[in-house]
Amino acid sequence: MSQASLEDLIADGRTNAAIAWGLVSAIAAVGVGALVTGSILWTTFAVALVVLALFPPLALQSPQVMLPWEVLLLAALPIFDAGLGVGMTGYVTSYLSVAAIALVLAVELQTFTAVQMTSGFAIIFVVITTMAAAALWALFRWSVAGILGVPFPADHDAIMWEFVYSAVGGLVAGVVFELYFRRLGRSEHCSPTDDTPIARGEDA
C-alpha cells in the first residue's frame, strides 16, 4: 500500500495554507488572551505552537508552505478549549495535542535537518514522546505549583492515571497518523492535487 513520506506533510497548496493561516491566527489570539489573563502556561504553549507552525513558510520563504491544517487543529484543541472555557477537552485530548506537536517536530527535523526518519519510526517517536511528555509535564507542574499557583494533584493515583491517558493518547495518535500517512500516499498516487509536497532541496 502506498505510503507518504514525512516531507509530504508539508505541502504547497492554497486551500491548506488558507485554513492553516486561519488556525495560526486563532492560536495567536488565544495566546494573547491568555497572556492578558495571566495564564503563563497556556501563553507558552500557544507561542511554541505558533513558532512551530511558522517555521516552514519562513524557512522556505513561501506563505503557501504550511503544515496540514488537520494536524494544527489537533494540536491546538486544548488551547482553544482553555480560551473559550468550554471544558470539553480532557487528558486524552490534551495528550493527542502533544502527539500532534511531536509529529510536527518529527516532520520539521526530517525536512530541515540531516535527521532521517521513516514514517513508521516517526509514529513510534510520537508515541514515546507523548508518554515522556506526561512525566515532564507532571514534573514541571510540581516545580511551578508554588510559584504560579497551578493546581497539582497530591493523589499519586491521579498522576498515574495521567500517564495512562498519555499512553492512550499516544497510541491513538499513532494509529490516526498511520492512517493519515496511508491516505495521503494513496491520494498522491491516484490523482494530482493543488497541494504539492515539499522536499528538501539539493544543490544542483
C-alpha positions in Angstrom: 0.0 0.0 0.0 1.4 3.4 -0.9 2.5 5.4 2.0 3.7 9.1 2.1 7.0 10.2 3.5 7.3 12.8 6.3 8.2 15.6 3.9 4.8 15.1 2.2 3.1 16.5 5.3 4.5 19.9 4.4 2.5 20.9 1.3 2.4 23.9 -1.0 -1.3 24.4 -1.5 -3.7 27.3 -1.4 -6.5 25.6 0.4 -4.4 24.0 3.1 -2.5 27.3 3.6 -5.6 29.4 3.9 -7.0 27.1 6.6 -3.7 26.8 8.4 -3.1 30.5 8.5 -6.5 31.0 10.0 -5.7 28.5 12.7 -2.4 30.1 13.4 -4.1 33.5 13.8 -6.7 32.0 16.1 -3.9 30.3 18.2 -2.0 33.6 18.4 -5.2 35.4 19.5 -5.9 32.9 22.2 -2.3 33.1 23.4 -2.6 36.9 23.7 -5.8 36.5 25.7 -4.1 34.0 27.9 -1.2 36.5 28.5 -3.7 39.2 29.4 -5.4 37.0 31.9 -2.1 35.9 33.4 -2.2 32.3 32.2 1.5 31.8 31.6 1.4 28.1 30.8 -1.2 28.4 28.0 0.6 31.5 26.7 3.8 29.5 26.5 2.0 26.6 24.8 0.5 28.9 22.2 3.8 30.7 21.4 5.5 27.3 21.0 2.8 26.1 18.6 2.8 29.3 16.6 6.6 29.1 16.2 6.5 25.5 15.0 3.7 26.4 12.5 5.5 29.4 11.1 8.9 27.7 10.7 8.1 26.0 7.3 6.8 29.1 5.5 9.7 31.2 6.9 12.4 28.6 6.1 11.1 28.0 2.6 10.1 31.7 2.0 6.6 30.9 0.8 3.3 31.7 2.7 1.6 28.7 1.0 4.0 26.1 2.5 2.2 25.1 5.7 1.7 22.1 7.9 -1.5 20.2 7.4 -4.4 22.1 8.9 -5.7 18.9 10.5 -2.5 18.4 12.5 -2.5 22.1 13.6 -6.2 21.8 14.7 -5.5 18.7 16.7 -2.5 20.3 18.4 -4.5 23.5 19.2 -7.6 21.8 20.7 -6.6 22.3 24.3 -5.6 25.9 23.6 -9.0 26.7 22.1 -10.7 24.9 24.9 -8.8 26.9 27.5 -9.5 30.2 25.6 -13.2 29.6 25.2 -13.8 28.0 28.6 -15.8 25.1 27.1 -14.3 22.5 29.4 -14.8 19.7 26.8 -11.2 18.5 26.5 -9.7 16.1 28.9 -6.4 14.3 29.4 -6.6 12.1 26.3 -7.4 15.1 24.1 -4.5 17.1 25.7 -2.1 14.3 25.0 -3.4 13.9 21.5 -2.3 17.5 21.1 1.1 16.7 22.5 1.3 13.8 20.0 0.4 16.2 17.1 3.2 18.5 18.3 5.6 15.6 18.4 4.7 14.7 14.8 5.3 18.3 13.8 8.8 18.2 15.4 9.5 14.9 13.6 8.4 16.4 10.2 10.4 19.5 10.6 13.5 17.6 11.8 13.2 15.4 8.7 12.6 18.3 6.3 15.0 20.9 7.6 17.9 18.9 9.2 20.1 15.9 8.4 17.8 13.7 10.6 16.3 10.9 8.6 13.1 9.0 9.7 10.7 6.7 8.1 7.0 7.3 8.7 6.9 4.2 10.9 9.7 5.4 13.1 8.1 8.8 13.3 4.9 7.2 14.7 6.9 5.3 17.3 8.7 8.6 18.1 5.3 10.3 18.5 4.0 7.6 20.9 7.2 7.6 23.1 7.4 11.4 23.1 3.8 11.7 24.2 4.4 9.3 27.1 7.6 11.2 28.1 5.7 14.5 27.9 3.3 13.3 30.6 6.2 12.7 33.0 7.9 16.0 32.1 4.6 17.9 32.4 3.9 16.4 35.9 7.4 17.4 37.0 7.1 20.9 35.6 3.7 21.4 37.2 5.1 20.2 40.5 8.1 22.6 40.2 6.0 25.7 39.4 2.9 24.9 41.5 4.1 27.1 44.4 5.2 29.9 42.2 2.4 30.3 39.7 -0.4 28.8 41.7 -1.0 26.0 39.2 -3.0 23.2 40.9 -1.1 19.9 41.2 -2.8 16.7 42.3 -1.5 15.4 45.6 -3.0 12.0 44.9 -0.4 9.7 43.3 -3.2 7.7 41.7 -4.3 10.8 39.8 -0.8 11.3 38.4 -0.6 7.6 37.4 -3.9 8.0 35.6 -2.3 10.9 33.7 0.4 8.5 32.5 -2.3 6.0 31.4 -4.1 8.8 29.5 -0.8 9.8 27.8 -0.2 6.3 26.7 -3.7 6.0 25.3 -3.4 9.4 23.6 -0.1 8.5 22.1 -1.3 5.1 20.8 -4.5 6.6 19.4 -2.5 9.3 17.7 -0.1 6.7 16.3 -3.0 4.8 14.7 -4.5 8.0 13.4 -1.2 9.2 11.9 -0.6 5.8 10.3 -4.0 6.0 8.6 -3.2 9.6 7.6 0.1 8.7 6.0 -1.6 5.9 4.1 -4.5 8.1 2.9 -2.0 10.8 1.8 0.1 8.3 0.0 -3.0 6.9 -1.9 -4.2 10.3 -2.9 -0.8 11.4 -4.2 -0.5 8.1 -6.1 -4.0 8.2 -7.7 -4.6 11.8 -8.6 -2.8 15.2 -8.6 -4.0 17.9 -6.2 -3.1 21.6 -5.6 -1.1 20.5 -2.6 2.4 19.8 -3.9 4.7 18.0 -1.4 7.8 20.0 -0.4 11.0 18.0 -0.2 14.4 19.3 0.9 16.2 20.9 -1.9 19.6 19.7 -3.0 22.3 21.7 -4.7 22.5 21.1 -8.4 
